[in-house]
Amino acid sequence: MTFVVSENCIKCKLTVLRRVCPVDCFYEGPNMLVIHPDECIDCALCEPECPVNAIFSEDELPKDQLEFLD
């Protein structure tokens, strides 16, 4: 299982998530941060720290956000 950054993060790019991630698996895309699934260790530290509630575990990702799993 991995964690996924969803639509709420578009144009947000808050860097607080990079500071809490112990393996530095957040990367900046053109309009949002993303989590590299092969680097994520599923520690879940980022999920409660996200101020815009954009991070979900893969199995809890809302159905209308499944495109962000790719």
C-alpha positions as CSV (number, residue, x, y, z in Angstrom):
1,M,0.0,0.0,0.0
2,T,1.1,3.5,-0.7
3,F,-0.2,7.0,0.1
4,V,-1.6,9.2,-2.7
5,V,-1.8,13.0,-3.0
6,S,-5.2,13.9,-4.4
7,E,-6.9,16.8,-6.1
8,N,-7.0,19.1,-3.1
9,C,-3.2,19.5,-3.5
10,I,-3.4,21.1,-6.9
11,K,-1.6,24.5,-6.8
12,C,-0.9,24.0,-3.1
13,K,2.7,22.7,-2.8
14,L,3.0,23.2,0.9
15,T,6.5,22.0,1.9
16,V,5.6,20.9,5.5
17,L,5.0,17.4,4.1
18,R,8.6,17.2,2.9
19,R,9.8,18.0,6.4
20,V,7.8,15.2,8.1
21,C,8.6,12.5,5.6
22,P,11.5,10.3,6.9
23,V,12.4,9.0,3.5
24,D,11.9,12.2,1.4
25,C,9.5,10.6,-1.1
26,F,7.7,13.8,-2.0
27,Y,8.5,15.3,-5.3
28,E,7.3,18.6,-6.8
29,G,5.4,18.3,-10.0
30,P,4.3,21.1,-12.3
31,N,1.2,22.0,-10.2
32,M,1.3,19.8,-7.0
33,L,3.5,17.6,-4.8
34,V,3.4,13.8,-5.5
35,I,4.5,10.8,-3.5
36,H,6.9,8.3,-5.2
37,P,5.2,4.9,-4.5
38,D,8.4,2.9,-4.6
39,E,10.0,5.1,-2.0
40,C,7.1,5.6,0.4
41,I,7.4,3.4,3.5
42,D,3.8,3.8,4.5
43,C,4.6,5.5,7.8
44,A,1.5,7.7,7.5
45,L,3.2,10.7,9.1
46,C,2.2,12.9,6.2
47,E,-1.5,12.2,6.2
48,P,-2.4,14.1,9.4
49,E,0.0,16.9,8.6
50,C,-1.6,17.8,5.3
51,P,-3.5,21.1,5.9
52,V,-5.7,20.6,2.9
53,N,-6.6,16.9,3.5
54,A,-5.2,15.8,0.2
55,I,-3.4,12.6,1.3
56,F,-5.1,9.3,1.4
57,S,-3.9,5.7,1.8
58,E,-4.3,3.9,-1.5
59,D,-7.2,1.8,-0.1
60,E,-9.1,4.9,1.2
61,L,-8.7,7.1,-1.9
62,P,-12.2,8.4,-2.9
63,K,-13.5,6.9,-6.1
64,D,-13.6,10.3,-7.8
65,Q,-9.8,10.7,-7.1
66,L,-8.6,7.3,-8.5
67,E,-6.9,9.1,-11.4
68,F,-4.3,10.3,-8.9
69,L,-3.2,6.8,-8.1
70,D,-1.5,6.6,-11.5
